């Protein structure tokens, strides 16, 4: 387990070299493939070193982190071409990868908490250092304060757990039974803000709109998944209270998803629209995790992986348009099928995956989440109908508004994509749709 960590750590000195950008980029992809090959067993924790080990859930999410971090370097070609502190940028990506790897591979709740919080620091620096508008400072403050304020109570609760059972090692955690209510709320609040759940989601669209493409990719692709992974891990401590109170988070998540879908209809900023759609997708994941059944947990895993690849790809597409036209507004980005005809195919493929059309992994995830949430309460089908329908509506709104119509007269007549961009989009779309074939992998 430590060998992968050392591989990433030993990449860091390469950042000091002048032309190390594509070298680090290639080696990161090599690591992704190495990690993919070395998977041991399905059920238990394996590859255990002193404090790190992976099981089924964390293996998939670490692999997603490797993949998205490799693609972040591909997508940020403009940082390299404009010589805008590209070495420091690569260092930030590697540092973020180390933090994500350690947080998903931690076998101890305290070390998971520390790495979970540490992953916010490089993300904040990416937003502040390479963001576009002056409002990025405010977005960074939102990001830090929302997540830190929610997770400080969690730290106190962890000390309390340690005081009672003298361990924070995942397999040895026990259910605390009918402990006091605030214990349960504090335990779960940090992860719900990180997901983010409706009502505490305001930091996410702000951070996305101000972040550079790499920041958006890692936020949508991996950092939202840390919250779901955390809920999955701490549920063993609070399952008794969960049976009593989970209905509140589940209903708030599903209703919030419907409300956020309405907010999506009136967005004019492409990035903002994709960011709000992330909140709607994550509300289903919260619902699945809160049912605490087998379908829900593994369905939420497959939807997290699918959404990570899909929304990351959509952010790449919006960035490709932004680099050409200097605007992300849907009022200007109309009729892109005339301007960039070859990109419209990718818009279509990723938009269809975003609304969970077959053969994407999102479909596998959403079907199993429908299964788990409706088995928990048959009344929830009302909100799920609206959630699924509106996800198709705002995705079609985004696709048709940006691709069709008469385009703004101030832009070029035709603009082709670079090979790098097609490669980037293929590497988002291909795993997203090929993983559908291994649906049994997600439901062992």
Rosetta blueprint (number, residue, H / E / L):
1 X L
2 X H
3 X H
4 X H
5 X H
6 X H
7 X H
8 X H
9 X H
10 X L
11 X L
12 X H
13 X H
14 X H
15 X H
16 X H
17 X L
18 X L
19 X L
20 X L
21 X H
22 X H
23 X H
24 X H
25 X H
26 X H
27 X H
28 X H
29 X H
30 X H
31 X H
32 X H
33 X H
34 X H
35 X H
36 X H
37 X H
38 X L
39 X L
40 X L
41 X L
42 X L
43 X L
44 X L
45 X L
46 X E
47 X L
48 X L
49 X L
50 X L
51 X L
52 X E
53 X L
54 X E
55 X L
56 X H
57 X H
58 X H
59 X H
60 X H
61 X H
62 X H
63 X H
64 X H
65 X H
66 X H
67 X H
68 X H
69 X H
70 X H
71 X H
72 X H
73 X H
74 X H
75 X H
76 X L
77 X H
78 X H
79 X H
80 X H
81 X H
82 X L
83 X L
84 X L
85 X L
86 X H
87 X H
88 X H
89 X H
90 X H
91 X H
92 X H
93 X H
94 X H
95 X H
96 X H
97 X H
98 X H
99 X H
100 X H
101 X H
102 X H
103 X H
104 X H
105 X H
106 X E
107 X L
108 X E
109 X H
110 X H
111 X H
112 X H
113 X H
114 X H
115 X H
116 X H
117 X H
118 X H
119 X H
120 X H
121 X H
122 X H
123 X H
124 X H
125 X H
126 X H
127 X H
128 X H
129 X H
130 X H
131 X L
132 X L
133 X L
134 X L
135 X L
136 X H
137 X H
138 X H
139 X H
140 X H
141 X H
142 X H
143 X H
144 X H
145 X H
146 X H
147 X H
148 X H
149 X H
150 X H
151 X H
152 X H
153 X H
154 X H
155 X H
156 X H
157 X H
158 X H
159 X H
160 X H
161 X H
162 X H
163 X H
164 X H
165 X H
166 X L
167 X L
168 X L
169 X E
170 X H
171 X H
172 X H
173 X L
174 X L
175 X L
176 X L
177 X L
178 X L
179 X L
180 X L
181 X H
182 X H
183 X H
184 X H
185 X H
186 X H
187 X H
188 X H
189 X H
190 X H
191 X H
192 X H
193 X H
194 X H
195 X H
196 X L
197 X L
198 X L
199 X L
200 X L
201 X L
202 X H
203 X H
204 X H
205 X H
206 X H
207 X H
208 X H
209 X H
210 X H
211 X L
212 X L
213 X H
214 X H
215 X H
216 X H
217 X H
218 X H
219 X H
220 X H
221 X H
222 X H
223 X H
224 X H
225 X H
226 X H
227 X H
228 X H
229 X H
230 X H
231 X H
232 X H
233 X H
234 X H
235 X L
236 X L
237 X L
238 X L
239 X H
240 X H
241 X H
242 X H
243 X H
244 X H
245 X H
246 X H
247 X H
248 X H
249 X H
250 X H
251 X H
252 X H
253 X H
254 X H
255 X H
256 X H
257 X H
258 X H
259 X H
260 X H
261 X H
262 X H
263 X H
264 X H
265 X H
266 X L
267 X L
268 X L
269 X E
270 X H
271 X H
272 X H
273 X H
274 X H
275 X H
276 X H
277 X H
278 X H
279 X H
280 X H
281 X H
282 X H
283 X H
284 X H
285 X H
286 X H
287 X H
288 X H
289 X H
290 X H
291 X H
292 X L
293 X L
294 X H
295 X H
296 X H
297 X H
298 X H
299 X H
300 X H
301 X H
302 X H
303 X H
304 X H
305 X H
306 X H
307 X H
308 X H
309 X H
310 X H
311 X H
312 X H
313 X H
314 X H
315 X H
316 X H
317 X H
318 X H
319 X H
320 X H
321 X H
322 X H
323 X H
324 X H
325 X H
326 X L
327 X L
328 X L
329 X E
330 X L
331 X L
332 X L
333 X L
334 X L
335 X L
336 X H
337 X H
338 X H
339 X H
340 X L
341 X H
342 X H
343 X H
344 X H
345 X H
346 X H
347 X H
348 X H
349 X H
350 X H
351 X H
352 X H
353 X H
354 X H
355 X L
356 X L
357 X L
358 X L
359 X L
360 X L
361 X H
362 X H
363 X H
364 X H
365 X H
366 X H
367 X H
368 X H
369 X H
370 X H
371 X H
372 X H
373 X H
374 X H
375 X H
376 X H
377 X L
378 X H
379 X H
380 X H
381 X H
382 X H
383 X H
384 X H
385 X H
386 X H
387 X H
388 X H
389 X H
390 X H
391 X H
392 X H
393 X H
394 X H
395 X H
396 X H
397 X H
398 X H
399 X H
400 X H
401 X H
402 X H
403 X H
404 X L
405 X L
406 X L
407 X L
408 X L
409 X L
410 X L
411 X L
412 X L
413 X L
414 X L
415 X L
416 X L
417 X L
418 X L
419 X H
420 X H
421 X H
422 X H
423 X H
424 X H
425 X H
426 X H
427 X H
428 X H
429 X H
430 X H
431 X H
432 X H
433 X H
434 X H
435 X H
436 X H
437 X H
438 X H
439 X H
440 X H
441 X H
442 X H
443 X L
444 X L
